[in-house]
Every structure is written in structure tokens, then in C-alpha cells.
Amino acid sequence: MSTSANDGEDHGDVFLDEDDIVEEINVDEEDLPDAEDDADSDAEVFDEADDSLHIFTGHTGELYTVACSPTDAQLVATGAGDDKGFLWKIGQGDWAFELQGHKDSVSTVAFSSDGQLVASGSLDGVIQVWDISSGNLKCTLDGPGAGIEWIRWHPRGHLVLAGSEDSTVWMWNADKNAYLNTFSGHASTVTCGDFTPDGKTICTGSDDASLRIWNPRTGENIHVVKGHYYHTEGLTCLTITSDSTLVLTGSKDGSVHIVNIATGKVVSSLPSHTDSIECIGLSASSPWAATGSMDQKLIIWDLQHSLARCTCEHEEGVTCLSWLGASRFVATGCVDGKVRIWDSLSGDCIKTFRGHTDAIQSLGVSADGSHLVSVSIDGTARVFEIDEFR
């Protein structure tokens, strides 16, 4: 107050002014150490505790999606709220290739199973397919009347499947730049979907609380699973067993159901989360599944007995998960910005990777299983070393 009173005063008061200011700085210095120390220690915590060995900072918005090439252990694709997708390489900080041309957030990216092509899907309703070896745009796939939620490739060919906010699912042949089929029937956003591993069937889940099973060739709807013994709220995620017989679905209602794809019957339910299921994944080496939820838990399930093997507690909601190859380890991404590695046998957290400063949105594992890539709404993608968990 005294300085502002003196500010307008004449030249002669400058000394008083300086005295005042000196005093004020002293007071500030007494006041500020806590605040400053806190700020510093926070920054230091983030600086010191950045366990990543590579940070990709090409995006200027929140990152939503990551995919690792199934054939090139260095190659990663990411998509973000800056309307951009990028291809970049682990350990090659100077190499990045922009997937240009989208007019809205890039919500999903996916590599073809042979690693030759990468597709980026956007909330503008358009999918772009790029040829990895040439770097050329191969084709632009459009048709859906609203944003693309997810993209999946056929396990053995260049067929692209995508679910949209407009409640439809579309399929194209990327080699021929040809539209093949629309799967209509859901009453709300198609939030998840995939081909069965044998490539013969399509399963899709929607915010309308139903699962639909389709014939890819005819577009015919074989089964609709909904109602009394099924989810009471929208589906959020699904995964299909390697023998193409069962699909596991997770929902906002916190339940997980297992459906027989051939009959469309619910064969089992795993009801023990208390909040929305955000992610689900199957172990490659045992009949176990993992589910992550906003209730701050990762649960490892024994599917043969429909029982929880272990519950892994997090500090905040679990947003994404990935089994690490055929190992017994599961990685989770969390709202608290941490990536954790869990031993599915013991339920112990055996590693916590720090570095992100905001929620993790998606995880990818490199083709050789040596690196884990996480993307966050903090605007970065980070790479962590996971050699020891192979």
C-alpha cells in the first residue's frame, strides 16, 4: 500500500520508495519460500522422476491414442486434439512424419496386421490410410456422418472396420479404396468393436447398452445381446478370445459380461467393479482377463472359474491397460498420470513409471516387447523401457 501511495510522488521520494520495496521483497521472501519451494519441489518431482527414455512432443494438444507397429519395433503412431496424427520412432528424436489433412481431433490410429499401412480416424468422420514404406496417402475413407470412435484392421487383409458416433459401423477395402458395407442397427455411438481373430465375424458394442454380432460379408446382424442379463448402461470396451468363441464386454455400469459369439448368449458375468469399466484385455498365455475401471481398480480374472484372482488398487481411475506380450505382467495407465506394471500372479505393483503430468489416455507395446508407449492429455507421448518384463 505504501509503495502505491508513493508511486505517484515526486523524485525525492525515490529513496523511500526503494526502502519500501526492499522491505517488501524481504516480506515476500519470507512469504514465498513455502510457495516457491512447493512449486520447485513439484517441478523437481516431475523432473527427477521422469522415468521415460524418450518423449515425443510433436503434438500441440491432448493426446488420445497410440499404436505401435506390429512389425517395426521402433515405429509408433499417435493422434491428438490438435487435429494431427504423427508417425515417429522410438529413440529417433529427429524423425517424425505428420499424418496431415484431418479437420478435427484424431481419435484413433491403427496399423494393419502386416504393418504395411496405418489408418488415422478423426472426429471429422474421415479415415486416412497411409502407406508406411512410401509415406504416401493411400486412400481417404469417408461415409460416416459423425466422428470415428475406433478403427480395426482385418487380421489377414487390408479391410478397415470403424465405428462412428452416428451409431453405424463401416467397412472398406483399403487396397481398392472401396466401400464394402455399413452395419446399421445400434441406436447410439458405437464405442467399441473388432473382427474375431479368425476374421469371420464382427462384434460391436454401443452406448445403447447392446452388443451386436455381424456377418462381415452380408452385413447381416446375427445376434443382438441386450436386456435383462446384460449391461444396463453403455458398453465402453470389448475383447475377443483368440479362438473366436467368446467376447468380453465392459460397460459404464461397472459390469463385465462374457458372451458366446455363436449363440449370442451371455455365458458368464464378472460383476465386481463399482464404476465405469474403461479397458479390458486378455492374457496371451493363460485364461485370464484384466479389467480397469474408474473405481481405481485393476482386476485380474480367472475366466475358467469367473473369479477375481487379484485386485490391484490405484490412486485414481484406470483408463487403459495392456498385457505385456505373453508374459504375466500387465501395464496400466491412470488418471494420476502414472504408468504401472503389475504382476498378475501376485497382484503386486512391481514398477511405477513417472513423467506424465496428467491423465494417461492410451498405451502401446512395441513389436519386440522392449518398450511401452503412453500418451497423455499433458500433450506428450512417453516411452518406457520394459525389457525386464518380457
N, C-alpha and C positions, 0 to 999 in steps of 0.2 A: 504494500500500500504506500509506504513512504517513498519508494522509488517512483511510483507513478505520479505521486504528488510533486516530486522533484523533477520529473522528466521535463515538464514544460518550463522549468525555471531557468534562470539566467546562467551565463557562463561560469560565474563564480561558484555556483553550487556543484560544479562537476566533481569536486573533491568529496563533498558529502555523498554525492551520487555514487561515486566509486566505493566509498566506505560502505554505504548501504549494500551495494552489490556484493562486495567482499563478504559482508556478514551473511547476506542471503545465500551465497554459494556455500558458506560454512553450514548454514542451517540445512540447505539442500543436501549437502554431503552427509549430514547426519541422517537425514530422512531417507536419502536414496539408496544407501548401501543395501538395505534389505531388498528393495525393489530391483536394484541393479544386479545384486548377487543372484536373486531368483532368476532374473532374465538370463544372466550369464550361465548359471548352473543348468538352466533348461537347455540353452544353446549347447552347452558343453555335453550335457547328457546325450543330445542328439548327435553332436559331432563325435564325441568319444565312442558312443555306442552305435556307430553306423557299421553294421557287420557286412554291408554289401561290398562286392568286389568290382561292381560295375553299376553305374547309374546312367540310365538313358533319359535325357532331358529335352528331347526334341519337341515334345508336345507343350502347348501353352495353356492347356485346360485339364480338367479332371480326366484321369484315365479310367476306362470302363472295362477293357477287355484285353486279354493277351492270349496268344497261341504260339507254341514252339513247333518248328518244322519237325515232321516225323522222320526226316532223312538227313537233315543238315543240323548237326548238334550246336551250331553257332547261331542259326537264323531264328529270329523272333519277329512276330507281327504284333502291333498294338494299335488300339483305337481309342479315341478320346472325344471330349466335349468341344474340342477346337475344330471339329469337322474334318479331322485328318486321321488317316491311318499311316503307320510307318512300318517299314521293314528295317531291321537293324541287326547287328551281330554282336554276340557276347564277346567282350574283350577287344572289340574293334571300335573304339570310341569315335573314330573319324568317319565311319561308314554308316550312312542312313539313306533310305530310299523312300520318298514320300508317295503314298497311295492317294494321288490327288483327285479332285473332282467331286467329292461329296459336298452337299449343301446343308448338312445338319450333322449332329453328333454321330460318330462312328461307334455303334453299339456292340458290334460283334465282328470278329475276324476268325477265319478257319482255313487251315491248309488241307488240300486234297490228300487222300491217304498215301499217294505215291510221292508227295512232297513237291510235285511239279508246279502246282497252281496255288494261289492264295486268294481267298474271297473276303471282301470287306462289305459289311452291311451297315446301313445308316438309317437314322430316324427320318431321312428324306424318302424312304421307301425303295431305295435303289441298292442293288448289289453290284459291285465291280469285281471282276476276276482278272488277276494279273498272272502273267507267265513269269515264273521265278528266273529262269535262265536268261531270258532276253530282257526282262524288266519292262516288257510291253503290256499295255492294257489289252487283254484278250477279248473281253466282251463286257457289256453292261446289261444287267438283267433287271427288268422292271415289270411292274404289273400290280403289286400290292398297293392298296390305297392309303396305307399309313406306314409307320415306322417298322423296320425289320428288328425283330427281337432276338433271333438266333439263326445261325447257319450251320448245316451239317452236310458233309460230303458222303456220297455212297461209298461203302467200304472197298469197292473194287472198280470204280469208274469215275468219270468226271460229271456225275449228276449232282446238282446242288439242290438242297432242300432248305426252305426258310419259312419261319413263322412270323406273322405280322400282327401288329396292333389292331388291324381291321378284321380280326377273327378268321382269317384264311391262312392256308399253308400252300406254298407254291413249289413247283419242281421244274428245273430247267436242265438241259444238256449243255454244259459249258463248252464242249468241243465244237458243237454245231451252233452255238449261240441260239438255241431253240427252246421255246416254252413247251413243256410237256404236259403239265397237269395242275389243276387247282383242287385243293381238298377243302370243301366247304361244309360247315355243319356246326362248328363251335359258335358260341353266342358272345364271346368276348375275346380279348387279347390271347393269342396263342403263345404262352410263356415258355414252353419247352417242347422238345421233340427230337426224334432221331430215327434213322434206319436201324432195323435189327442188324446184328453183326453178320448174319447170312445174306443181308441185302434184300430179303424177300418181302418185308413188311415195314410199315411206318407206324410209329407211336407218337401221338401228340397230346400235350396237356395244356389246359387253358384256365384262365381266370374265371371261367364259368363253372369251375369245380368238377369238370369231366375230363376223362381220358378217352381218346378215340384211337382206334386201331384201323389202319387203312391198307388197301391193296395199291401199291405204287403204280402198277401198270394201268389199272382201270380207273383209279381214283375212287373206287367204291369204299364206303365206310363199312368195315366188317363188324366192329363192336363199338358200342358206346358204354363206358363204365361211369356210372354216377348214381347218386342217391343214397339210400339207407345205409348200406355197409361201406360206403366210400367217403371221400372227403366232403366236409361241409363248407369249405371255402376254396378259393382258387388254388390251382396247382402252381408250384414255383419251380420244380425241377424233376427230372426223371433220369433213370439209368436202366440199361437193359443187360441181362446176363449174357455171358459170352456164347451160350448155347442157343440164344434167341428164343428161350421159352418163357422167361418172366420179365416183367417190367416193374421197377420200384419207383413209386411216385411220392414226392413230398409236397406239403401244402402249407398255406398260411395258417391253417387250423392246428398246426403242430404235429399232425399225424403222418405216418408213413404207411402206405399200403403196397402189398405185393399182388400183382395181377398176372394170371395165366394168359399169355398172348393168344394162344389157340382158342381158348374158350371164352375169354373176356370175363372170367370170374375172379373175384377177389379171393385169394387163397390164404392171405395172412395179413395181419395188421401189427404195426410196431408203434403203439401209442404211448410215448413217454416224454416227448418234448412238450414244453408248456408255452411255446411261442412259435412264430413262423419258421418253417424249415427253409433254409436258404440254399443248401447244397447237399448233394448225395453222390456217393461214389462206391464202386465195388472193388474189392481186393482182387488182384490178378492171380494170386497164389492160394487163396483159401475161400471158403464160402462165407465170407464176411462182407458186411457193408459198413460204410461210415456215413453219418448224417450230421450236419452242422445247423445250428439254429440261433435265432436272435435271443433265445433263453440263455445264451452264453455257454452252451454245452456242445461238445462233440461226443456223439455216442457211437461206439463200435458194436455192431450187431453180429450175432451168430445166426445166420439165416436158416440153418437146418433146424434150429430149435426156436426161432423167432424170439430170442432173448438178447438183452443187452449184456455184452461181455464187460464193457467198462465205459465209464462216463468221464470225460476229460473237461475240467472246468476252465473257462476263460474269464478274463476281466470284463469283456464286453461281448456283443453279439458276434457269432461266427458267420462270415459272409461267403467263404469259398473254401474248398478243400481239394486235395489231390493225393492219391496214393502214390508213393514213390516207386515206380516200376513194379516189379513183382516182390518187393520187399515187404516187411511187416510194418513199415513206417508210413505215417500219414502226415501231410503238411496241412496246416490251416491258416487262413487269412482272417483277420479280426478287425472289428470296428476301432479297436485301440491302436491300429497301425502296426501291430506286431505279427510276424510270421512265426509259427511254432511247429516243431516236429514232435510227433507223438509216437510212442511205441504201442502198437495196437494189442500186444500181448499183455503188457503190464498196465497200460493206461497212463504211463508216466510221460510228462513233457521232458524230452531229453535235450532240446535245443530251442532257444528263443532268438530269432533274428530281429535286430532293431535297425532303425534307419528311417522308416517312413514316419511322417508326422500326421497322417490322417488315415481314414479307413482304407483297408485293402479291398479291392473290388474283384480281383481275378488272379489265378495262379496258373503257371505253366511249368512243365518239366522238360528239360532239354532231351533230345533224342538219345543221347548216351547216358542219361540219368545223372550227370555230374553237376547240373546247375538247376536251380529253382528261380523262376522269374515271377515277381509280384508287381502288380500295378495298383496305384492308389489314387484317391481323389486329391492327393497332395501334388499331383502333376508330374510325378516321376514313375519310372519303372526301375526296379532294382533287381540285381542278380546276386544270388547267394550260392555259396559252394555247398553241395550236398553229397560229395563223393563218399563220405563215410557211411552214408545210409543206403548204399546200393545193395 
